[in-house]
Every structure is written in structure tokens, then in C-alpha cells.
């Protein structure tokens, strides 16, 4: 009888251990499932964010193209007017370059920005600057398959009339 009881206790222990192992396995599986769901959710959120950025960038780009066409039309008809206001040139340029971010990232481009010294607030037509920088960078990107586009912005003094002159220089690794 003692032997039967010991055998019964051994079987009960084995069954309890088996149930504990099964419970631990179920917990591991449940944890792996939760982690996979969380990873899928994060990836979906990242994709949605990327698509949102892309849509925003393309929207800004289309707006810039329409403004370009309208600007050229006004220039050709002699109706182009400039609206000069004090503005942060660096912020205007950064906002303009932001419209190229997704396109450049997807193409493996690097865009380098160089501005000498902190730029003071200066009187500029922000829309005209945006249009000019967009055209310069767009042309550089259009004719460069991969590589780097550099935008250098400098303020210089025109010795002829002591006026400040804004200089833009774009370099790329494309042909020509």
C-alpha cells in the first residue's frame, strides 16, 4: 500500500510538472504572439507615418510646381511682384529642402546644407527664395542618379553699391 501511495504521489508530481511545463509553454507562445502583434503594429504605424510624410511631401512639391508655373507666367507678362519681408533665411531654406526629404531618402541621396555663420534676419521674398532653391535642387537631383547634392548659401557685399547679395551655389555628383 505504501508503494501504491508513493507511486500515486510520483504520478501526481509528474502530472503537476507536466502541467507546469505546458503552462510555461503556453505563456511563451502567448508572449511570442503578443510580441509579434506589437511588432506588426509598430511596423504598420511606421509605414503609415512614411506614407503620410510622402503624401505631405508630394503635396508640397505639387504646390511648388504650380507656383513655379504661375510665377513664370507672371514674369513673362511683366506682372511679377516681390513681397519683401524680414525672414529667417535658414528656416525658409530648411522648409524648402524638406519637400525633397522623402524623394532623396528613397533614392539614396545625401543633401548637404552649408550656410556661413548664422544668417541674420534679412528682407527677402520667401516665396521667390523657395522657388529658386527648389528649381536649383530639383535640377541637381534630376541629373544625378545617386550621390550627393550640396547647397551653399552665402551673404556677400556687392562692392559696387554696398548692398548685401545672397549667393546660392548648388553642387552635385551628376554629369556636367
C-alpha positions as CSV (number, residue, x, y, z in Angstrom):
1,X,0.0,0.0,0.0
2,X,2.9,2.4,0.8
3,X,4.3,1.5,-2.6
4,X,1.0,2.3,-4.3
5,X,0.8,5.6,-2.4
6,X,4.3,6.5,-3.4
7,X,3.6,5.5,-7.0
8,X,0.4,7.6,-6.9
9,X,2.3,10.6,-5.4
10,X,5.0,10.2,-8.1
11,X,2.4,10.2,-10.8
12,X,0.7,13.2,-9.3
13,X,4.1,15.1,-9.2
14,X,4.8,14.1,-12.8
15,X,1.4,15.3,-13.8
16,X,1.8,18.6,-11.9
17,X,5.3,19.1,-13.5
18,X,3.8,18.3,-16.9
19,X,1.0,20.8,-16.4
20,X,3.5,23.4,-15.2
21,X,5.7,22.8,-18.3
22,X,2.6,23.1,-20.5
23,X,1.5,26.3,-18.8
24,X,5.0,27.7,-19.2
25,X,4.9,26.7,-22.9
26,X,1.5,28.4,-23.3
27,X,2.9,31.5,-21.6
28,X,5.9,31.6,-24.0
29,X,3.6,31.1,-27.0
30,X,1.3,33.9,-25.8
31,X,4.3,36.2,-25.2
32,X,5.6,35.5,-28.7
33,X,2.2,36.2,-30.1
34,X,1.9,39.5,-28.2
35,X,5.4,40.5,-29.3
36,X,4.6,39.6,-32.9
37,X,1.4,41.7,-32.8
38,X,3.2,44.6,-31.2
39,X,6.0,44.4,-33.9
40,X,3.4,44.3,-36.6
41,X,1.5,47.3,-35.1
42,X,4.8,49.3,-34.8
43,X,5.7,48.4,-38.4
44,X,2.2,49.4,-39.6
45,X,2.4,52.7,-37.8
46,X,5.9,53.3,-39.3
47,X,4.6,52.6,-42.8
48,X,1.6,54.9,-42.2
49,X,3.9,57.6,-41.0
50,X,6.2,57.1,-44.0
51,X,3.2,57.2,-46.4
52,X,1.9,60.3,-44.6
53,X,5.3,62.0,-45.0
54,X,5.4,61.1,-48.6
55,X,1.9,62.4,-49.3
56,X,2.7,65.6,-47.5
57,X,6.0,66.0,-49.4
58,X,4.3,65.3,-52.8
59,X,1.6,67.8,-51.9
60,X,4.2,70.5,-51.1
61,X,6.1,69.6,-54.3
62,X,3.0,69.9,-56.4
63,X,2.1,73.2,-54.8
64,X,5.7,74.4,-55.6
65,X,5.4,73.3,-59.2
66,X,2.1,75.1,-59.7
67,X,3.5,78.2,-58.0
68,X,6.5,77.9,-60.4
69,X,4.3,77.8,-63.4
70,X,2.3,80.8,-62.2
71,X,5.5,82.6,-61.3
72,X,6.9,82.1,-64.8
73,X,3.6,83.3,-66.3
74,X,3.7,86.5,-64.2
75,X,7.4,87.1,-65.1
76,X,6.6,86.7,-68.8
77,X,3.7,89.0,-68.7
78,X,5.6,91.6,-66.6
79,X,3.2,91.2,-63.7
80,X,5.7,89.6,-61.2
81,X,5.8,91.5,-57.9
82,X,8.0,90.7,-55.0
83,X,6.9,90.8,-51.3
84,X,10.0,91.5,-49.2
85,X,9.7,90.9,-45.5
86,X,12.2,90.2,-42.8
87,X,12.6,86.5,-42.5
88,X,14.9,83.8,-41.3
89,X,16.6,82.6,-44.5
90,X,17.8,79.4,-42.9
91,X,14.2,78.4,-41.9
92,X,12.9,79.2,-45.4
93,X,15.7,77.1,-47.0
94,X,15.2,74.2,-44.5
95,X,11.4,74.2,-45.2
96,X,12.1,74.2,-48.9
97,X,14.6,71.3,-48.6
98,X,12.1,69.4,-46.5
99,X,10.0,68.9,-49.6
100,X,12.8,66.8,-51.1
101,X,13.4,64.7,-48.0
102,X,11.4,61.6,-48.8
103,X,12.4,61.6,-52.5
104,X,16.1,61.9,-51.6
105,X,16.0,59.3,-48.9
106,X,14.3,56.8,-51.2
107,X,16.8,57.5,-53.9
108,X,19.8,57.1,-51.6
109,X,20.8,60.8,-51.9
110,X,22.5,62.9,-49.4
111,X,21.8,66.6,-49.3
112,X,24.3,68.8,-47.6
113,X,23.5,72.3,-46.5
114,X,26.1,74.8,-45.8
115,X,25.5,78.3,-44.6
116,X,28.3,80.5,-43.4
117,X,27.8,81.9,-40.0
118,X,24.4,82.3,-38.5
119,X,22.3,84.2,-41.0
120,X,20.7,87.4,-39.7
121,X,17.0,88.1,-40.3
122,X,17.0,89.7,-43.8
123,X,14.4,91.2,-46.1
124,X,13.5,88.6,-48.7
125,X,10.6,87.4,-50.7
126,X,10.3,83.9,-49.1
127,X,8.2,82.6,-52.0
128,X,10.8,83.7,-54.6
129,X,13.6,82.1,-52.5
130,X,11.6,78.9,-52.1
131,X,11.0,78.8,-55.9
132,X,14.7,79.5,-56.7
133,X,16.1,76.9,-54.2
134,X,13.5,74.3,-55.4
135,X,14.5,74.8,-59.0
136,X,18.2,74.6,-58.3
137,X,17.9,71.4,-56.1
138,X,15.3,69.8,-58.4
139,X,17.7,70.2,-61.4
140,X,20.6,68.9,-59.4
141,X,18.6,65.8,-58.3
142,X,17.1,65.3,-61.8
143,X,20.5,65.0,-63.4
144,X,22.2,63.0,-60.7
145,X,21.4,59.3,-60.4
146,X,22.9,58.7,-56.9
147,X,25.2,60.6,-54.7
148,X,25.3,64.0,-53.1
149,X,23.7,67.4,-53.7
150,X,25.3,70.3,-51.8
151,X,23.6,73.7,-51.3
152,X,25.9,76.5,-50.2
153,X,24.2,79.8,-49.1
154,X,26.3,82.9,-48.6
155,X,25.8,86.6,-47.9
156,X,28.2,88.8,-49.6
157,X,28.7,92.5,-50.0
158,X,28.4,94.0,-53.5
159,X,31.3,96.4,-53.7
160,X,29.7,98.5,-56.4
161,X,26.8,99.7,-54.2
162,X,27.5,98.3,-50.7
163,X,24.4,96.1,-50.8
164,X,24.2,92.6,-49.4
165,X,23.9,90.0,-52.0
166,X,22.6,86.5,-51.4
167,X,24.6,83.8,-53.2
168,X,23.3,80.2,-53.8
169,X,25.6,77.5,-55.1
170,X,24.5,74.0,-55.8
171,X,26.9,71.2,-56.5
172,X,26.0,67.6,-57.4
173,X,27.8,64.4,-58.4
174,X,25.9,64.1,-61.7
175,X,27.4,64.5,-65.2
176,X,28.2,68.0,-66.3
